[in-house]
Amino acid sequence: MALVRILIDGYSLLHAWPALAPGLARHSAAARDTLLTRLTHYQDSTGVPLTLFFDGQGAPSGTPKAFSTPKVEVLYSRRGQTADDLIERVVYRLLPYGEVLVITNDHAERDTVIGLGGHAQSCEGFICTVEATLGEFESDLATINRRERDRFRRS
């Protein structure tokens, strides 16, 4: 079965990736935006849709409307819910359609997801995957640009 969606515990990933937004508070809108930009590039490279979940009572006050598309969703938990609650519900609902991968450093959450039939990966492992994928993409893009520039010069 194919991977149908990657579900990401946003704050767990932000805390595990300090190099992503150095000097920014991990719960800040700027750090979330930086993460979203990086993950959007990753989604563009892989084609696998993803959903980014943040704990909270809805979006924090003053937060602009979240950028969401069918390929890259951003969701905030409501009062009385956690991001983990939402992730578990989505895993359960998506499993009939294919494989679901959850990214979190919460060991209990990973065990729950695996128990439901999903797959789980640590944030550090996912960061390595993202960096490698985007590095390959940049290298491929540089090669294509160089080839096109040479072709343009010859014509």
C-alpha positions in Angstrom: 0.0 0.0 0.0 1.1 3.5 -0.7 1.7 6.2 1.9 -1.4 8.4 1.9 -0.4 11.1 4.3 2.3 12.2 6.8 0.9 13.5 10.1 3.3 15.7 12.1 3.2 16.8 15.7 4.3 20.3 15.0 5.7 21.4 18.3 7.5 18.1 18.8 9.3 18.6 15.4 10.1 22.3 16.2 11.7 21.4 19.5 13.8 18.7 17.8 15.0 21.0 15.0 16.7 24.0 16.6 18.7 24.7 13.5 15.6 25.4 11.5 14.7 28.7 13.2 17.7 29.7 15.3 17.0 32.5 17.8 13.2 32.1 17.5 11.0 30.9 20.4 9.8 27.4 19.5 6.1 28.3 20.0 6.4 31.5 18.0 4.4 32.2 14.8 7.7 32.9 13.0 9.1 29.4 14.0 5.9 27.8 12.9 6.0 29.7 9.6 9.6 28.6 9.0 8.7 25.0 9.7 5.7 25.2 7.4 7.8 26.7 4.5 10.4 23.9 4.9 7.7 21.2 5.0 6.0 22.7 2.0 9.2 22.4 0.0 9.5 18.8 1.2 5.9 18.0 0.1 6.6 19.6 -3.3 9.6 17.3 -3.7 7.9 14.1 -2.6 4.3 14.6 -3.6 3.1 13.0 -0.3 0.5 15.1 1.4 1.1 16.1 5.0 -0.8 17.5 8.0 0.9 19.6 10.6 -0.8 19.5 14.1 -0.2 22.0 16.8 -1.4 21.8 20.4 -3.5 24.7 21.6 -7.0 26.0 22.2 -7.3 26.8 18.5 -4.7 29.0 16.9 -3.1 31.4 19.4 -4.6 34.9 19.4 -3.1 37.1 16.8 -2.2 34.2 14.6 -3.0 34.8 10.9 -5.3 32.3 9.2 -3.2 29.1 8.7 -2.0 28.3 5.2 -3.7 25.1 4.3 -4.2 23.2 1.1 -5.2 19.6 0.4 -1.5 18.8 0.1 -0.3 20.7 3.2 -2.7 21.2 6.1 -2.2 23.1 9.3 -4.5 22.2 12.2 -4.7 23.5 15.8 -6.4 21.4 18.5 -9.4 22.9 20.2 -10.0 23.4 23.9 -10.0 20.0 25.6 -8.1 18.3 22.8 -4.5 17.7 22.1 -2.6 17.4 18.9 -2.2 13.7 19.8 -6.0 13.2 20.0 -6.3 14.6 16.5 -3.5 12.6 15.1 -4.9 9.4 16.5 -8.3 10.1 15.1 -6.9 10.9 11.6 -4.7 7.8 11.7 -7.8 5.7 12.4 -9.8 7.3 9.6 -7.1 7.2 7.0 -5.9 3.6 7.4 -8.5 2.1 5.0 -7.0 4.2 2.3 -3.3 3.3 2.7 -0.3 3.7 5.0 -0.1 6.7 7.4 3.2 7.9 8.9 3.2 9.9 12.1 6.2 12.1 13.1 6.6 12.7 16.8 9.1 12.2 19.7 6.3 11.2 22.0 7.0 7.5 22.6 3.5 6.8 24.0 2.0 8.4 20.9 4.2 6.4 18.6 3.1 3.2 20.4 -0.6 4.2 20.0 -0.2 4.9 16.3 1.6 1.6 15.7 -1.1 -0.2 17.7 -3.8 1.4 15.4 -1.9 0.0 12.4 0.0 3.2 11.4 3.7 3.8 11.1 5.7 6.2 13.3 9.1 7.9 13.1 11.1 10.0 15.4 11.5 13.7 14.7 15.3 13.4 14.3 14.8 10.6 11.7 12.3 12.7 9.8 14.6 15.7 9.9 17.4 13.7 8.3 14.9 12.5 5.6 13.7 16.0 4.9 17.3 17.4 4.7 18.4 14.6 2.4 15.4 14.9 0.1 15.7 18.7 -0.2 19.5 18.4 -0.7 18.9 16.0 -3.6 16.3 18.3 -5.0 18.7 21.3 -4.9 21.4 19.3 -6.6 19.0 18.1 -9.3 17.8 21.6 -9.8 21.3 23.0 -10.1 22.1 20.3 -12.7 19.0 21.1 -14.7 19.7 24.9 -14.6 23.3 24.4 -15.7 22.2 22.2 -18.6 19.5 24.7 -19.7 22.0 27.6 -19.3 24.5 25.8 -21.6 21.8 25.0 -24.1 20.7 28.6 -24.2 24.2 29.8 -24.7 24.7 27.4 -27.7 21.5 28.5 -29.4 
